Amino acid sequence: MRELQPTSAPVRGFLDWPVATDPNEWSADVALLGIQHSEPYAYDPRPNDQARAPDAIRLRSEQICYGRDQWDFDLDTPLAALLPRCIDMGNVAWSDGSYDDYSAAISDRVRHLWKQGAQIFALGGDHGVTIPLLDALDAIGETVHVFHVDAHLDWRAEVGGVPRGYSSPLRWASTKPQVTGMTQIGMRQTGSARRPEVEAARAYGSHVFAAEELYEKGWMPVLATIPQGSAVYITIDADGMDPTEMPAVMAPSPGGILYREIAPVLRRIARAHRVVGMDVVEVAPSYDSANGITAIMAGRLVMNVLGASWAPDGAMRRR
């Protein structure tokens, strides 16, 4: 592994966790990393608005969790009763140079923590930031099922010759030998997927649930697609949620998933399966409401997985 370089300090540690930007300090049970960029498309600005999201979410820490000793009704306990050693590694900065080097630097950081057995949370950035995390799954030491929440399929092999942009992370996941299956939920309306992408996802064996199916069939068929005892990687695009609750996205689509639906599902997954990593992406801070509800929602999605993972009956506690 190449020598790791420091990350840039965040504006505030997530939930006021200790900030550790020096590689010598990267030892923890839980680590959070801000990833601001994916491989850019020629027609998109760089940095785009989502690059500001990791710090925008951190700045809402007090509203995400009022304090480690305060009772959390989603978790049915104070967070302090659950959490092991947690660090905020800061952001992986990229202003110039090779995207290959930038992507490899992200993967190296994540491998470093996964080899220690840590649980990784990442804040994007657009959905392409998931790709270097997927590249590091070889450090897990076991196969992984990907659980994907999104309005869009994200199965493009490339867009304009760019293979690692925000339209491609789930197609990229299908090429990873460590990924043995996928569950994709919340798809609705139109995006970059065409017939070939839909057929490719189905041929791979991905379990794709359009948003309407969730309301018609309920959540048990979704949970049944995750093999018992498998490790899980969760990736949540903010536009998979309903824009009435998570409005600050670039591509809002009516009819999305509600917090009261997904929060218990995430907790159930985290109790039954070892969630090795999770990202929340595509928050566009410039579009958020004055009270920052989208950033708060992003943090609460992390909190539900984090808390359930380390609860007495959580999979990370049982390992």
FENGI-V144547 format. One record per residue. RES is the residue in one small letter. PSI is psi in degrees with one decimal (999 if undefined). Layout:
# FENGI-V144547
res=RES psi=PSI
res=RES psi=PSI
This chain:
# FENGI-V144547
res=m psi=135.7
res=r psi=159.8
res=e psi=130.9
res=l psi=140.3
res=q psi=154.5
res=p psi=154.6
res=t psi=167.6
res=s psi=144.6
res=a psi=138.9
res=p psi=168.7
res=v psi=-25.5
res=r psi=140.0
res=g psi=139.2
res=f psi=126.0
res=l psi=22.8
res=d psi=29.8
res=w psi=157.3
res=p psi=134.5
res=v psi=127.0
res=a psi=93.2
res=t psi=-9.2
res=d psi=129.4
res=p psi=-27.4
res=n psi=-15.5
res=e psi=3.7
res=w psi=74.4
res=s psi=118.5
res=a psi=165.7
res=d psi=-31.2
res=v psi=132.2
res=a psi=140.9
res=l psi=140.0
res=l psi=134.7
res=g psi=127.4
res=i psi=112.3
res=q psi=-19.4
res=h psi=146.3
res=s psi=-178.1
res=e psi=120.1
res=p psi=144.2
res=y psi=149.3
res=a psi=-30.2
res=y psi=-1.0
res=d psi=146.9
res=p psi=151.6
res=r psi=122.4
res=p psi=148.0
res=n psi=176.4
res=d psi=-33.0
res=q psi=-19.1
res=a psi=-21.3
res=r psi=-9.4
res=a psi=-42.0
res=p psi=-44.0
res=d psi=-31.8
res=a psi=-37.6
res=i psi=-44.7
res=r psi=-38.4
res=l psi=-16.5
res=r psi=17.5
res=s psi=-40.1
res=e psi=-30.3
res=q psi=-23.7
res=i psi=-40.3
res=c psi=111.9
res=y psi=-17.4
res=g psi=148.8
res=r psi=-25.4
res=d psi=-3.7
res=q psi=144.5
res=w psi=129.3
res=d psi=112.1
res=f psi=-20.2
res=d psi=-37.1
res=l psi=-11.8
res=d psi=37.0
res=t psi=159.5
res=p psi=146.7
res=l psi=-32.1
res=a psi=-25.8
res=a psi=-12.2
res=l psi=-39.3
res=l psi=137.5
res=p psi=-148.9
res=r psi=123.4
res=c psi=140.4
res=i psi=152.8
res=d psi=116.3
res=m psi=-2.1
res=g psi=-157.4
res=n psi=145.3
res=v psi=108.8
res=a psi=142.9
res=w psi=117.6
res=s psi=-23.4
res=d psi=176.1
res=g psi=-166.8
res=s psi=132.3
res=y psi=-30.9
res=d psi=-44.1
res=d psi=-41.0
res=y psi=-46.8
res=s psi=-43.1
res=a psi=-35.2
res=a psi=-38.9
res=i psi=-48.9
res=s psi=-39.5
res=d psi=-42.4
res=r psi=-43.4
res=v psi=-42.5
res=r psi=-42.3
res=h psi=-42.6
res=l psi=-39.9
res=w psi=-32.6
res=k psi=-22.4
res=q psi=-6.4
res=g psi=15.2
res=a psi=157.5
res=q psi=132.4
res=i psi=132.4
res=f psi=134.0
res=a psi=140.6
res=l psi=122.9
res=g psi=173.8
res=g psi=155.5
res=d psi=178.1
res=h psi=-14.8
res=g psi=-17.5
res=v psi=-14.9
res=t psi=-27.3
res=i psi=-49.5
res=p psi=-24.0
res=l psi=-42.9
res=l psi=-35.5
res=d psi=-22.8
res=a psi=0.8
res=l psi=-15.6
res=d psi=-12.9
res=a psi=-8.7
res=i psi=-39.3
res=g psi=9.7
res=e psi=165.8
res=t psi=158.5
res=v psi=139.7
res=h psi=133.7
res=v psi=126.9
res=f psi=118.9
res=h psi=125.1
res=v psi=124.5
res=d psi=156.3
res=a psi=-15.2
res=h psi=153.9
res=l psi=-33.7
res=d psi=50.0
res=w psi=20.3
res=r psi=135.3
res=a psi=-32.8
res=e psi=159.8
res=v psi=116.6
res=g psi=31.9
res=g psi=1.3
res=v psi=116.2
res=p psi=-8.8
res=r psi=34.6
res=g psi=-173.5
res=y psi=-7.7
res=s psi=4.5
res=s psi=-2.0
res=p psi=-34.3
res=l psi=-32.9
res=r psi=-41.6
res=w psi=-40.8
res=a psi=-34.7
res=s psi=-16.2
res=t psi=-6.5
res=k psi=123.9
res=p psi=-23.4
res=q psi=-19.4
res=v psi=116.7
res=t psi=1.6
res=g psi=164.6
res=m psi=147.0
res=t psi=120.7
res=q psi=122.3
res=i psi=151.7
res=g psi=1.7
res=m psi=138.3
res=r psi=160.4
res=q psi=-144.7
res=t psi=153.8
res=g psi=-146.0
res=s psi=-10.6
res=a psi=137.5
res=r psi=-177.5
res=r psi=-44.5
res=p psi=-36.2
res=e psi=-40.9
res=v psi=-43.1
res=e psi=-36.2
res=a psi=-42.0
res=a psi=-43.5
res=r psi=-39.4
res=a psi=-35.4
res=y psi=-31.2
res=g psi=14.0
res=s psi=138.8
res=h psi=102.6
res=v psi=123.8
res=f psi=111.0
res=a psi=156.5
res=a psi=-40.6
res=e psi=-32.9
res=e psi=-34.4
res=l psi=-37.6
res=y psi=-31.1
res=e psi=-39.7
res=k psi=-13.6
res=g psi=-174.4
res=w psi=-14.2
res=m psi=-41.8
res=p psi=-31.4
res=v psi=-51.6
res=l psi=-30.2
res=a psi=-15.6
res=t psi=-13.0
res=i psi=116.2
res=p psi=138.9
res=q psi=130.7
res=g psi=1.4
res=s psi=151.4
res=a psi=152.3
res=v psi=139.7
res=y psi=128.0
res=i psi=128.9
res=t psi=123.4
res=i psi=115.3
res=d psi=129.0
res=a psi=-27.5
res=d psi=-4.3
res=g psi=-24.8
res=m psi=162.3
res=d psi=134.0
res=p psi=-12.6
res=t psi=-23.8
res=e psi=-27.4
res=m psi=73.3
res=p psi=-22.5
res=a psi=73.4
res=v psi=159.5
res=m psi=-23.6
res=a psi=70.6
res=p psi=137.4
res=s psi=118.8
res=p psi=154.4
res=g psi=23.8
res=g psi=-174.6
res=i psi=139.9
res=l psi=153.8
res=y psi=-42.6
res=r psi=-16.0
res=e psi=-47.4
res=i psi=-31.3
res=a psi=-50.0
res=p psi=-29.3
res=v psi=-44.5
res=l psi=-41.3
res=r psi=-39.4
res=r psi=-42.4
res=i psi=-44.8
res=a psi=-24.4
res=r psi=-33.4
res=a psi=-24.1
res=h psi=149.2
res=r psi=105.2
res=v psi=103.6
res=v psi=-26.0
res=g psi=161.7
res=m psi=141.4
res=d psi=151.6
res=v psi=122.9
res=v psi=171.6
res=e psi=20.1
res=v psi=129.6
res=a psi=94.6
res=p psi=-31.1
res=s psi=-21.4
res=y psi=2.6
res=d psi=157.1
res=s psi=169.0
res=a psi=-30.6
res=n psi=4.3
res=g psi=34.1
res=i psi=-33.8
res=t psi=-44.5
res=a psi=-39.3
res=i psi=-43.3
res=m psi=-43.8
res=a psi=-45.6
res=g psi=-37.0
res=r psi=-32.5
res=l psi=-43.6
res=v psi=-44.8
res=m psi=-40.1
res=n psi=-42.1
res=v psi=-44.6
res=l psi=-51.4
res=g psi=-44.1
res=a psi=-33.2
res=s psi=-37.3
res=w psi=9.6
res=a psi=162.8
res=p psi=-31.7
res=d psi=13.2
res=g psi=153.3
res=a psi=-34.3
res=m psi=-32.6
res=r psi=-30.9
res=r psi=-11.5
res=r psi=999
